[in-house]
Amino acid sequence: MSDENGNAGKIITAFCLGALTGAAVALLFAPAAGKETREFLSEKAREGREKAAEAARQTREALARQRETISSAIERGREAYREAREKETA
């Protein structure tokens, strides 16, 4: 499960970097007026922030799920240990 979440984060990061690289190449090959360029960069920066916030949210959710799974497994292990000790003493 951790592999899937790790790969998802890498894919999102790669996508964002690719989008930024594409935007930079577009600016180099199709220059526009200063105001238009600033508006374009502002819009792309906003989109990048939104994508980063979404990626962070997804990562937090995945970590919370993993934390719950691990906590549950630890508790089950403790319970099994207690039961085994009780059987030994009985």
Summary of the structure (lengths in Angstrom):
residues: 90
radius of gyration: 23.9
end to end distance: 39.1
largest distance: 84.8
contacts: 202
relative contact order: 0.10
helix: 93%
strand: 0%
